Amino acid sequence: MNELFYNFAVWLDTHQLSTSIHESYYMYNWIESTHVLTLMLCLGMLFLIDLRMLGLAFTNIPATSIARRLNTPMIIGFSIMVVTGVTLFYAVPVRSAQSIWFRFKLVLLFAAAINAYLFHKNMIKSDGSWDADVRAPKNLRVGAGLSLLFWILIVIFGRLIAYDWFDCEYTSPGISQFLSGCVDGQIQF
């Protein structure tokens, strides 16, 4: 699997647009800044919803009202964040594909997506009698807590991608090279 992901990254790296974005004096920085700003928008809204479900914020406002009002800006921020995130990967595919932090981030993004799906499903399935309660039912509180945990870790690992502590050229053979996606005979960039 590491070799497949690595070969895909090398193929992406051969595209002129990928190189142009990465080597641009301004474009990469603008994309990265937009990614961070929309991350703040998305997670700001998401955290408010999660904190309300946990009974830690806005307990005097019905939970579904908070979720309904904040859902649109959260989705807009999320959509732009995904596009800019994919573009950042496209701009530096080989280094990103061989970053242990990027790989952890991808796993957590997958876990956060499953959690969001289950949270939404449970919210729709609930009868709504709890809407004015200080805290949401236990299954929604668990989902909100996991959401906070996953997204905090995603942000931390996203930030750590900039550091090369576990890049293939610096790690000795073993588990860290496997987790980083190192491939025998790879081209070093």
C-alpha positions as CSV (number, residue, x, y, z in Angstrom):
1,M,0.0,0.0,0.0
2,N,2.9,2.4,0.8
3,E,4.3,1.8,-2.7
4,L,0.9,2.5,-4.3
5,F,0.5,5.7,-2.4
6,Y,4.1,6.7,-3.1
7,N,3.7,6.0,-6.8
8,F,0.5,8.1,-6.9
9,A,2.3,11.0,-5.2
10,V,5.2,10.8,-7.7
11,W,2.7,10.8,-10.6
12,L,1.0,13.9,-9.1
13,D,4.4,15.6,-8.7
14,T,5.0,15.3,-12.4
15,H,2.2,17.7,-13.2
16,Q,3.2,21.2,-14.1
17,L,0.4,22.7,-12.0
18,S,1.6,20.9,-8.9
19,T,5.1,22.3,-9.4
20,S,3.7,25.8,-10.2
21,I,1.6,26.0,-7.1
22,H,4.5,24.8,-4.9
23,E,7.1,27.1,-6.4
24,S,4.8,30.1,-6.6
25,Y,5.9,33.0,-4.5
26,Y,2.3,33.8,-3.4
27,M,-0.1,31.1,-4.4
28,Y,0.9,28.3,-2.0
29,N,0.8,30.8,0.9
30,W,-2.6,32.1,-0.2
31,I,-4.0,28.6,-0.4
32,E,-2.5,27.6,3.0
33,S,-3.9,30.8,4.6
34,T,-7.3,30.1,3.2
35,H,-7.1,26.6,4.5
36,V,-6.4,27.8,8.0
37,L,-9.0,30.6,7.9
38,T,-11.8,28.2,6.7
39,L,-10.6,25.6,9.3
40,M,-11.2,28.2,12.0
41,L,-14.7,29.0,10.5
42,C,-15.7,25.3,10.3
43,L,-14.3,24.2,13.6
44,G,-15.5,27.3,15.4
45,M,-19.1,26.5,14.4
46,L,-18.6,22.7,15.0
47,F,-17.1,23.3,18.5
48,L,-20.0,25.5,19.5
49,I,-22.4,22.8,18.4
50,D,-20.4,20.1,20.2
51,L,-20.1,22.2,23.4
52,R,-23.9,22.8,23.4
53,M,-24.5,19.0,23.1
54,L,-22.2,18.4,26.0
55,G,-24.0,21.1,28.1
56,L,-21.0,23.3,28.3
57,A,-22.2,26.3,26.3
58,F,-25.4,28.1,25.3
59,T,-27.5,25.8,27.5
60,N,-30.4,28.2,27.4
61,I,-30.8,27.8,23.6
62,P,-32.4,24.7,22.2
63,A,-29.7,22.4,20.8
64,T,-31.3,21.9,17.4
65,S,-31.6,25.6,17.0
66,I,-27.9,26.1,17.5
67,A,-27.1,23.2,15.1
68,R,-29.5,24.5,12.5
69,R,-28.1,28.1,12.6
70,L,-24.5,27.2,12.6
71,N,-24.7,24.3,10.1
72,T,-24.5,26.5,6.9
73,P,-21.4,28.5,7.8
74,M,-19.8,25.3,9.1
75,I,-20.5,23.5,5.8
76,I,-19.2,26.4,3.7
77,G,-16.0,26.5,5.8
78,F,-15.7,22.7,5.5
79,S,-16.1,22.7,1.7
80,I,-13.5,25.4,1.2
81,M,-11.2,23.7,3.7
82,V,-11.4,20.4,1.8
83,V,-10.7,22.0,-1.6
84,T,-7.7,23.9,-0.2
85,G,-6.4,20.9,1.7
86,V,-6.5,18.7,-1.4
87,T,-4.7,21.5,-3.3
88,L,-2.0,21.7,-0.6
89,F,-1.5,17.9,-1.0
90,Y,-1.4,18.3,-4.8
91,A,1.2,21.0,-4.5
92,V,3.6,18.9,-2.4
93,P,2.4,15.3,-2.9
94,V,5.6,13.2,-2.3
95,R,6.6,14.9,0.9
96,S,3.0,14.9,2.1
97,A,2.5,11.2,1.2
98,Q,5.6,10.3,3.2
99,S,4.7,12.3,6.3
100,I,3.7,10.3,9.3
101,W,1.7,13.3,10.5
102,F,-0.2,13.5,7.2
103,R,-1.0,9.8,7.4
104,F,-2.3,10.1,11.0
105,K,-4.3,13.1,9.9
106,L,-5.9,11.1,7.1
107,V,-6.9,8.3,9.5
108,L,-8.4,10.8,12.0
109,L,-10.3,12.6,9.1
110,F,-11.8,9.2,8.2
111,A,-12.7,8.6,11.9
112,A,-14.2,12.1,12.2
113,A,-16.3,11.5,9.0
114,I,-17.7,8.3,10.5
115,N,-18.4,10.0,13.8
116,A,-20.1,12.9,12.0
117,Y,-22.3,10.4,10.0
118,L,-23.3,8.5,13.2
119,F,-23.9,11.8,15.1
120,H,-26.2,13.1,12.4
121,K,-28.0,9.8,12.2
122,N,-28.5,9.7,15.9
123,M,-29.7,13.3,16.0
124,I,-32.3,12.6,13.3
125,K,-33.3,9.4,15.1
126,S,-33.8,11.1,18.5
127,D,-37.3,12.2,19.3
128,G,-36.3,15.8,20.1
129,S,-37.7,15.8,23.7
130,W,-34.2,16.6,25.0
131,D,-33.8,19.7,22.8
132,A,-34.3,22.1,25.8
133,D,-32.3,20.0,28.2
134,V,-28.9,21.2,29.4
135,R,-27.2,18.2,28.0
136,A,-28.0,16.0,25.0
137,P,-28.6,12.3,25.3
138,K,-25.6,10.1,26.0
139,N,-25.0,8.9,22.4
140,L,-25.0,12.5,21.1
141,R,-22.7,13.6,24.0
142,V,-20.2,10.8,23.1
143,G,-20.3,11.8,19.5
144,A,-19.7,15.5,20.4
145,G,-16.8,14.5,22.7
146,L,-15.3,12.4,20.0
147,S,-15.7,15.1,17.4
148,L,-13.8,17.6,19.7
149,L,-11.1,15.0,20.3
150,F,-10.7,14.1,16.6
151,W,-10.6,17.6,15.3
152,I,-8.2,18.8,18.0
153,L,-5.8,16.0,17.0
154,I,-6.4,16.7,13.2
155,V,-5.3,20.3,13.8
156,I,-2.2,19.2,15.8
157,F,-1.2,16.6,13.2
158,G,-1.9,19.1,10.4
159,R,0.5,21.5,12.0
160,L,3.1,18.9,12.5
161,I,3.2,18.1,8.8
162,A,5.6,21.0,8.4
163,Y,8.2,19.2,10.5
164,D,10.4,16.5,9.1
165,W,11.3,14.5,12.2
166,F,10.1,11.3,10.6
167,D,10.8,11.9,7.0
168,C,12.2,8.9,5.1
169,E,15.7,10.3,4.9
170,Y,15.9,10.8,8.7
171,T,14.4,7.6,10.0
172,S,16.1,4.3,10.5
173,P,14.4,1.2,9.1
174,G,11.5,0.0,11.1
175,I,8.0,0.9,12.2
176,S,8.5,4.7,11.8
177,Q,9.6,4.2,8.2
178,F,6.6,2.0,7.5
179,L,4.2,4.5,9.1
180,S,5.8,7.3,7.2
181,G,5.2,5.5,3.9
182,C,8.9,5.0,3.0
183,V,9.5,2.7,0.0
184,D,12.7,1.0,-0.9
185,G,14.5,2.6,-3.8
186,Q,12.4,5.7,-3.6
187,I,13.4,9.0,-5.2
188,Q,14.3,11.6,-2.6
189,F,12.8,15.0,-3.1
